[in-house]
Amino acid sequence: MTTSILSHYDINQDTIALLPAKRIEYDTIVWERNDSLHVKQPMLSLIKEACLEGGADYEGRRVAVIHKTGIQHKIPIPIQPLQQIYAFPTHSPKLYECCWIFYHHIKSIQHHPTKASESIITFHNYRKLTLPISYAALEKQMHRTSYCIVRFSFQTLDRILR
């Protein structure tokens, strides 16, 4: 994996996770399928820009998810539903420790073997990410996101069939 520092990054189908950076030089660590990048933009800025590229602003997507699913906290975001790009936050997006995980790249989740307050995500490329979130909370985020995908997929399919 190469490491680069970028002033700008566009979320795409290869993006698997956005992680907080504990560095002055950059704000976000982006994991892609075959790369790891350091980006000077904050995670929420990246998410908001990607939503706009997908045809709606972040707040509109957020409100639509609340309306269609009833989810009120740690809301999954359909960033670009037509390209199947959905992400969910591990914590409130306002918190520094929040990570954004891109649903379709997840192969499995598991309990941390020794720490109940942590979980491990294995992505389809077999890269593992240990997160400071309990297995139950991570599983709940997975379920919320899958429900969001179902709700938005039927809406998208309905528009296509009309």
C-alpha positions in Angstrom: 0.0 0.0 0.0 1.2 3.5 -0.8 0.7 6.5 1.4 0.0 9.9 0.0 -1.2 13.2 1.4 -3.9 14.7 -0.6 -5.6 18.1 -0.3 -8.8 16.7 -1.8 -10.4 13.2 -2.1 -13.5 12.0 -3.9 -15.3 9.1 -2.3 -15.8 6.4 -4.8 -16.7 2.7 -5.1 -13.2 1.7 -3.9 -13.6 3.7 -0.6 -14.0 1.2 2.3 -13.5 3.4 5.4 -12.8 7.0 6.6 -10.8 7.1 9.8 -9.8 10.0 12.0 -6.2 11.0 11.8 -4.3 12.0 14.9 -1.9 14.3 12.9 -1.5 18.0 12.2 -0.7 17.4 8.5 -4.0 15.7 7.6 -7.5 15.2 9.0 -8.6 11.8 7.5 -7.1 8.5 6.7 -9.0 6.9 3.8 -8.9 3.2 3.3 -9.5 2.1 -0.3 -9.5 -1.5 -1.6 -5.8 -1.3 -2.5 -4.5 1.8 -0.9 -4.4 4.0 2.2 -4.4 7.8 1.7 -4.0 10.7 4.0 -6.4 13.6 3.2 -6.4 17.2 4.5 -10.2 17.3 4.5 -12.3 16.4 7.5 -14.4 13.2 7.2 -17.7 14.9 7.3 -16.6 17.3 4.5 -15.8 14.3 2.4 -19.2 12.7 3.1 -21.0 16.0 2.3 -19.2 16.5 -1.0 -19.8 12.9 -2.0 -23.5 13.3 -1.3 -23.7 16.4 -3.5 -21.9 14.4 -6.3 -24.6 11.8 -5.8 -27.4 14.3 -6.4 -28.5 15.6 -3.0 -27.0 17.4 0.0 -26.0 15.6 3.2 -28.8 17.1 5.3 -31.3 16.1 2.6 -30.1 12.5 2.6 -30.1 12.4 6.4 -33.6 13.7 6.6 -34.8 11.3 4.0 -33.3 8.3 5.9 -35.0 9.5 9.1 -38.3 9.8 7.2 -38.1 6.4 5.5 -36.6 4.4 8.3 -37.3 6.1 11.6 -33.6 5.9 12.5 -32.8 8.9 14.7 -29.1 8.4 15.7 -25.9 7.5 13.9 -27.9 7.7 10.7 -26.5 5.7 7.7 -26.1 7.8 4.6 -27.0 6.7 1.0 -24.1 8.7 -0.5 -24.7 7.5 -4.1 -27.5 5.0 -4.1 -27.3 4.2 -7.8 -23.7 3.2 -7.4 -24.5 1.3 -4.1 -22.3 3.6 -2.0 -23.7 3.6 1.5 -21.8 4.5 4.6 -22.5 4.5 8.3 -20.9 6.3 11.2 -19.5 4.3 14.2 -20.3 7.2 16.6 -22.1 10.5 16.3 -20.5 12.3 13.3 -19.8 15.3 15.6 -17.4 13.2 17.7 -13.7 13.0 16.8 -13.5 9.3 17.2 -16.3 8.7 14.6 -15.3 6.5 11.6 -17.3 6.1 8.5 -17.6 2.5 7.2 -18.7 1.7 3.6 -21.3 -1.1 3.9 -20.7 -3.1 0.7 -17.1 -3.7 1.5 -17.7 -5.5 4.7 -17.1 -9.2 4.6 -17.7 -9.9 8.3 -17.7 -8.4 11.8 -16.6 -10.1 15.0 -16.2 -9.6 18.7 -12.8 -8.4 19.8 -11.2 -11.5 21.6 -10.3 -9.6 24.8 -12.0 -6.2 24.7 -15.8 -6.1 24.9 -15.9 -2.4 24.0 -14.2 -3.2 20.6 -15.0 -5.0 17.4 -13.2 -6.2 14.3 -14.4 -5.6 10.8 -13.0 -7.8 8.0 -13.4 -6.3 4.6 -13.7 -8.2 1.3 -10.0 -7.5 0.6 -9.3 -9.3 4.0 -8.0 -6.1 5.6 -9.0 -5.9 9.3 -10.0 -2.8 11.2 -10.4 -2.8 15.0 -12.8 -0.2 16.2 -13.7 1.3 19.6 -17.3 0.2 19.3 -19.0 -2.9 20.8 -20.0 -5.7 18.6 -23.7 -5.1 19.5 -23.5 -1.4 18.5 -21.6 -2.3 15.2 -24.2 -5.0 14.4 -27.0 -2.5 15.0 -25.3 0.0 12.6 -25.0 -2.8 10.0 -28.8 -3.6 10.4 -29.7 0.0 10.1 -27.7 0.4 7.0 -29.1 -2.7 5.3 -32.6 -1.5 6.1 -31.7 1.9 4.6 -30.4 0.1 1.5 -33.6 -1.8 1.1 -35.8 1.3 1.5 -33.7 3.3 -1.0 -33.3 0.4 -3.5 -37.1 0.0 -3.8 -37.4 3.8 -4.3 -34.8 3.8 -7.0 -36.3 0.7 -8.7 -39.7 2.3 -8.6 -38.3 5.4 -10.4 -36.6 3.3 -13.0 -39.7 1.3 -13.8 -41.9 4.3 -14.2 
